[in-house]
């Protein structure tokens, strides 16, 4: 098949969002702000970091091939990873995937300059520009899925902190309501209120459930053990998010991630409980909403991170000149 002349091809960003459960990728067109050729595969973290990185590379090849058929050409890569990422783009943790930035770039650099971002900060950027955080001067983005993280967004820009690590509030020990009897239990909130945490908690109480979606479906269907577990998890999340909101004084809370965007008692309980725990004269005016971009937020944000890194690089080069 004859290739279309380069001038007629549309330049896009290869956008990759790596989660603990799934990897999503697509081609983001900056002119239309739309994603094309979206494909998804399971991350399979249990098979090891090299295996998961190979799945990223294979998925990227498939997306780029689909784009070529539609005259979409990758000119740069943005990838969000579920780890701590430094201000310079170094991967500083190995909670889910023991990857180095160099290995990630080596797998994807054939598609252009590779920009690596924390997945939650990428998603927050997307919601700030195109989603639930548009026109919000200060909002807190919280993502809930396989893991739980958050990012404060000020003036449309996710706050990175001194080292790029200002995303963690659920990974270290916190005094969540433990033991299912109201006693303090210093374990990570993530172990209790995330998708895997809900499944572990439900099974520990005797509920035979294949996976977290099965627990959520049972919670929607009727009152019972599943609903009790889901509501308890959402309440604990609301307590901790309210503590952060009380400290940083946002105008809105946007909740994303697979579990955060799910319909049912997790969301309704979180929203109701948050209003009980938020404190202060403006607490009642904090807008609590789902992330508008859903599971696309990570991909869009990864692409926007790539585009902004390119702009910053050009500004620096002009300044030196």
N, C-alpha and C positions, 0 to 999 in steps of 0.2 A: 504494500500500500504506500502510495506516495505521501511523504510528509508535507504538512501544511507549511508554507513559508513562515519563518520566524516572526515576521512583522504582523502576521494575522493571528498569532497565538496570544492568549491572554495569560499574563504573568500572575501567579498566585503564590501563596505561602503554603507549604506542606505543614499542616497543623496536626500534632500528635498529642493526645491526652492519655497518659498512663495512670491507671488506677490499680488498686490492689486486687480488683476482680477482673476488670476489662481494660483493653486498650482500644481507643477510638482514634481514627485518623480521617482526614479529609483535606481538600484543597480550598483555602480561603481566598476569595477574590476581594481585594481591598477596595476596588471601585464600587462593587455592589454590596459589600459587607455580607456576603453569603457564602455558605459552605457547600461544596460539591463533592461528589464521589465518596461519600462517607462509608467507611467500612469499620467493622468491630470484630475483635477476637478476644478470647479469654487470655488473661495475663499468665496464668499458670505459675504463680510465684513459688509454689511448692517444688517445681522442677529446677529451681535455681536461677540465679541472675543471668547467666549466659544464655540459658534457654529463653527467658523472657525477652532479652535484648534481641535474640534472633527472631522472635515473633514480631517485635517492633519493625525490624528491617524487612521482614516478609510482608507485613501489612503495608508499609510504606511503598514497596514495589507495586503492590496491587493497586493502591490508590493512584500512584503516578501513572501506571499503565491505563487505568480507567480515564484519568484526566487527559492523557495524550489523545485518546479517541474523541474527546470533546474539545480538543484544541486548547487545553488548559496546561500551562507549563509551570513547574515549580521553580521559584527563584528565591530560595531561602527556606529555612526550617525553623519552626517553633515547637518545642516539646515541653510539656508540663510533666513533672515527676512527683510522686508522693513522698518526697523527702525534703530535708532542709537544703536550700540552695543559697550559696553566698552571693554577695553583691556582684562578684566577678563571674558568676556562673559555675562555680565549683559545687559539686554534690557533697554535702557535709554530713550526711547520715546514711544509715543502711537499715532502716526500720523494716521496709518492705522489700527493697531490691538493693543488693550490694553492687551498685554501679559506680563507675568513675565517669566524670565528665568527658575525659579523653576517649573512653570506649564508646560512649553514646555518640560523640561527634564523628568518630571514625566510621560508625555504621551508617550515618546519614549525610555526611558532608558532600556526597555526590550530587545532592539536590540543592546545594548552596550553603551559605553560612548558617551554622546551627546555633540557635539561642535556647538555652536551658533555663527553665523557670520552675519555681515551686508550683504545683498544680493548683493549690488553693489561691495563691496570689494571682495566677493567670486567670482563673475563673472570676475572681473578684474584679479584675481589670475589665473583663468582658461585660460583667453586670454593670460596672460603673459607666461604660461607654454606650452600651446598647441594650441594657436590661433593667433590672429592678432598681439599680442605684443611680439611674440617670436623674440629674437635677437634685440629687441629695448631697448637701455640703459635707456631711460626715455620716458614713454608715458602716455597720459591721457586717461583713459577709461570713457566714458560717456554713461549712460543708459537712454533711453527715452521710457516710456510706460505709465502706470497709474501715475507714478511719474517721477521725473528727479533727478539724482544724478551723482556724478563723483568721481573718485579715481585716484590719481597720483601714478604711478608704477615706482619704481626706482630699477634698477638691478634685475628685476623679482619679487620684493616684493611690494605689495600695501602699500602705506604710510598711517598709521593709525592716526597720529597726537598725541597730548599729552594725549587724553582721548579715542581715538578710533573713534572720531566723524568727521574726515576729509573727509566727503563725501557730505556735503550739500552746494549747491550754488544756488538752485532754489526754496527753500521752504520759505525763508524770503522775505520781500518786496524788490523789485528792481525797478528801473525806466525803466520799459519796455515801448515800444511804446503803449500807451493806447488810449482808446476811438475810435479806428479805424479812427482817424483823425490826428494822428501824435502828440498828446499831451502827456506829461509825465504822467504816471500813476503808483504810488507806490504800486504795488501788486506783489505777487510772480510770477516769470517766469513760475513756474509749473502750475499756474492757466491759463496760456495762451498757452504754447507750448507743454504741455503733451497731451496724448490722450483725457482725459476728458476735458481738456482746449480747445482743438480744437472743440470738439462737442458742448460745451457750447457757444463758440464764434460763430460757424456756426448757431446754433439755434437762438442766439440773433439777428443775422442779417437776419433771416427769412427763413433759409434753413431747409426744413423738412427732417431730417435725423434720422434714427432709432438708429444709433450708430456711433462710430468713423470710423470703417471700411467702412461704407456707405459714409461718407464724403471723405475718401481717394479714394474710387472707383470713385466717381464723379469728384474728382480733376484730376484723371488720364484720365478720359473719354474725357473731353473737358474743354476749358477755361470757367471761370465763377466764381461764388461766392465761391464754394468749393475750387477751386484752389487758389483763392486769400487768403482765410483764411489759408490754409495749407502753402502756401509760406510765408505769414507773420509770422506764428508761427516758421517755420524753420529759417527764417532770425533772429528773436529775439533770438533763441537758439544759432545761429552762433555768434551773437554779444557777448553773455555772455561767450561762450566757448573760443572765441578769447581773451577776457580779461584775462581768466585764463591762456591760452597758452602764452600770452605775459608776464605774471608774472612768470611762472614756466619753460619756455623754453624747451618743450618736442621735441622729434624727430618724434613723431607720435600721432595722435588722433584716437582712436578706438571707434566707436559708436555702442552700442548694445541696447537690449530691443526690445519689440515687434514693437514699432513705429520706433525706430532708425534703425532697420533692414528692414523695409518695403520698397518695390520698389515704385518708383514714385516721384512726385515733392517735397515731404518732404526731402528726401535724396539728390536729385540733387540740390535743392535750398540751403540746408545747406552747401553742399560741396563748391558751388560757392561763397556763401556769406562769408564763413569762410575765404577764401583767400583774400577777400576785407578788412576784419577787423583785421586779424593778422598783426602784425607790427614787424619790425626789420630785420636785415640783413639775418637771417636764416629762416624767416617766410615762404618764398616760397619753402623751402625744407621740411617743415613739411608734413609728409605723413598722409592723411586723408582717412580712410578706414572703412568699416563695420566690426563689430565683426565677426570673422570667425566661432565661435561655435554657433551662433544664440541663440535660446531659450534653448539650452543645457548648456550654459555657467554657469548659476546659479547653476544647479545641480552638474556639474563637479567641480566648484569652492567650493561648500559646502563640497563635498567629499575630495577635496585636503586640505581644512581647517582642516578637521577632521584628516587626515593623518599627517599633519604637527604639529598639536597640540599633537598628540601621540608621534611623534619624539621628540618634545621639552620636553614633560613630562619625557620621558626615559632619555634624556640628563641630566635633573635636578636631577633625581634619581641617576644616575651614579656619578654626581658631589658630591652629599651628601655622597655617599658611599666612 
